[in-house]
Amino acid sequence: MDLIDFSGSPRPGDLGVRWIHGSESAKHNTDPDIQVHRYDEHTVILRQNKAINYEAPFMFLLFGNDRALLLDTGATASPAYFPLRRTVDALVRDWLGEHPRERYGLLVAHTHGHGDHIAGDGQFAGRPDTVVVDPAPERVREFFGLGDDLDVPAPLDLGGRVLDVLASPGHHRAAVTFYDRSTGLLLTGDTVYRGRLYVEDWPEFGRTIDRLVRFAADRPVTHVLGCHIEMTGVPGEDYPIRTTYQPDEPPLQMTAGHLREIRHAVTEIGGRPGVHVYPDFIVHVR
């Protein structure tokens, strides 16, 4: 068995991709149900087709020496309309073809527990050597070993490929952020992305953004990747909710600088309810 060395400085991959963004007519949509983009040899980014579900969430598949991590399972349960299990199984087979192992596990986890990120969990029921993390807040923190001090991240070892897991409540009680040491990717779910940042718990959201700013200041972050694109190419302008055609999307990737911009926005908003518009994101305070 060839052991892959995931140590050393983070190695950014390829984000020169045009994401599928729906069609003016669902009937004429020729995009795949799931777009597959190989960020690097051991990292895959998936996007659900907006014609299947307007949320069009991004999902992430990261390979380690002992197991792979699938982060989020999309917005649609039915494998007939959303063949996530079939897609992931094919990607795992391809990877194992290049890196043979006698046994190889799959960990299915989530950035948070909203329906558009957990709907496909059932597709992995009964899959051999597979663990699906219960998305309930208490189970998530128990599984990853997150204690009472939420400023302390927990390590997740996929077999030489280690991620840091950070509690990230505010948008959702079970929200977590994953930092991949081998690529420098900070995977922020719906906490930070180019779109509408819905805040359910304002004090916790502020503490989470502080936590992410501090964390990113001490580590090389190549890209900040959330799970949606909702903004247009015009600063401060988003696509209406339930839009299924977004031809003028900005890039998925953000930077550690955007974390600081959100930190500034948190200070400026001060918890005032309403919709607060910024060039790359819109904060909705309930």
N, C-alpha and C positions, 0 to 999 in steps of 0.2 A: 504493500500500500504506500503510495507516494504522499508524504505529509507536506502540505502546503504551508509555506512560511508567511504568516500574516503580520509579522512584526515589522518594525521599522517605521519610517515616517509615512504618514497617510499618502495614499496614491489616488489622486482624483481620476475619475473615469470620464466617459463620453456623455455629454448632455447636448450634443448637437443634433437634436431630434425635433421633428414637428409632430406634436401629439395629435392623435385623432380628436376631433372637436365637434363631431356630430354632423348633421346634414339638414338642409332646409326642408327636406321631406324624408321622413323615416322610411317610407316605401322605397326610396332611391338610395338609401345609405348603403354603401359598399364597404365601409370600414369593417375590420374584424370585430367580433364581440369583445375581445380583449386585445389591446395592443401590447406587444412584448418588446421591450427595449433592453438590450444588454449593455448595462452601464460599464461593466468590465467582465472579466472571465468568471468572476464569482459573485456577481451582483446583478440582479434583474429588476427593472421597474416595469410594473404592469399598470395599464389604465383601462377602466371599464368604458365601454362605448356609451356615449350620451344618448344614443337612440334606444338603448336598453333601459337606462336610468339617467335622469338629468343630473344626478349628483356626480356621475363620472369620477368616482374616487380613484386615486392612485394607491397601489399596493406594492410591497417590496419583498423580494425573495433574496435572502443572503445565505450563501453556502459557507459552512465551516468544514473542518476535517471529519467531525462526528455526526453533524446534523445540519439541516437548513432551518432557517427562520422565515416563515411567511408572516408578514406583518399586515394584518387586516384581510378581510374576505369579501369586501365589496357590498353592494347595495341590493343584490338580487339573489334569492335563495335557489331558484330552479336551475339545475345544470343544463336543461334544454335551452334556456335563454342566456345563461351565463356559465360557460363551461370552465369554471375556475379549477376544479379538481383535475380535470383532464389536461388543462394547460400546465398546471404545476407538476403533475406526474410526468408529462413529456419533458419539461425542463430538468427535472431531477434525473430522469433516465439519460438525457443528453449529457448532463454534468458527470454522472457516474460512468458514462462511456469513456470520458476523458480521464476520470479519477476513480478507478474501480475500488469498491469497498465491499466486504461481505455483508455488512449491515449498515444501514444509514437511516437516521431518524429525521423526523420533521416536527418542528415546534410551530404551532399556529397561535399567534398572539395578536394583540390589538393596540392601536394607539389610544382608543377609548371605546366605550360601549354603545355608542349610538348605532341605530339600525343600519345605516349605510356603510358601516365598517365591520359588521358581524353577520350580515344576512347569509353569507355563504358558508358559515361554520358547519352546518349540517352535512355539507358535501364531503367532509373529512371524517365523519363518523365511521368507525370500523376500519379506517385505513391503518395498515400495519405500521408499527414503530412510530406512531404519531400521537402527540399530545396537543390538545386544544385547550388553551387557557380560558377558564371561566371569566367572562368580562365583568363580573360584579366587582365593585371597588375593593372589598375586603379580600376576595380571592386573588385579585391581581397583585396586591401588595404582599400577600402571603407567598404567592408563587415566586415572585422575584426577590423576596427578602428585603423589601422596603420597610424600614422601621418607623418609629414615631417621629424621628427627625427627618423631615422630608428634604432637607438640604443635603443629605448623604445619599449619593447614588449607589446602586447595587450592580455588581458585574454579572454579565450573562455570557457564558463561554460556549461557543458552538463547536469547540474543538480547535484551539489555537487562534480562533477569531473571536475576540472579546469585545462585547458591547457594554456600554454603561447605560443603565436604566434609571431615569429620573422621574420621580412623581411630579405630575404637571396638572393638578386640579385647577379649576376656574371655568374652563369650558365644560368640563364633565368631571365628576368625582373620580372616575377610574382612569383619567387620562395619564399617559406616561409618554416620555420622550426617550428615544434611543439614539445613542451616539456610537457610531462604528469606528473603532480606533484604526482599522486598516484603511479605510477610505476617507475618514474625516467627515462623513455625512452625519448631519444632525437631523433626525427624522421626527418632526414635531406634530404630526397628525393635524388636528383642527385647531390647535393652540396658536400656531403661527403659519400662515400661508397667504398667498395673494388672493384675498377675498374677504368675506364677511366674518369677522371674528366675534362669534356670539359668546357673551360672557354671562354665565349663570351665577357665579359667585365672585363678585368684584374683588374683595380682599385677597382671596386665594389666587385669582388671576394675576394680581399685582405681584404677589410673592413668587408665583411661578415665573413670570417674566424676569424678575430680579434673579431668580435661581439660574435661568438659562443664560442671562447676560454674564453672570459671574462664571458659570461653567465654560462658556465659549471663550471668555477672556484668558483662560488658563490652558486652552487646548487648541490645536490647529483644526479649524472648521473649514472644510473645503466648500460645502454647500449646505444650506438649510432647505430641507425638502418637506413641504406639507402634503396634504392628501387631496387638495382640490386646486383648481384655478377658477376664480369667479370674476376677476377683474378683466376689463378690456385693455386695449392698447393705449387708451386715454387715461392719464393719471387721475385717480379719484373716481373713476367711473366703473361700475360693475355691471355685469349682465343681470337682467331681472331673474328672480328666483324661478326655477323650473324651465329655464332656457335649455333647449336641446341642440342649439347650433351656435357655436362660439368661434367664428372664423378669425377673430382678431385677438387671440389670447397672448398675454405676455409670457415670458418663460416661467416654468415651474420653480426653478431654483431661486433662492434668496441668499442673503449673506448674514454674517454675524452683525453687520451694520444695521440690518433691518431689525434685529432684536433690540438694539439700542434705540431705534426710532420708535418701536412700540413702547419701550420703557418711557420715552419722552411723552408719548401720547397718553400713557397711563397717568403720568403726573399732571398733564394738561387737562385731561377729562375729569379727574378727581372723583370718579364714581357717579357723575351725573347721568341719569338715565337718558337714553336716546341713541341716535345714530350719529357717529362722529367719523367724518370722512378725511382720509389721508391719501397721499398719492398711490401707495401700493397696498393698502388695506383699509377696511372700514370696520370700526369697532361698534358693535351693538351691545349696549348696556341695558339689561332688563331691570 
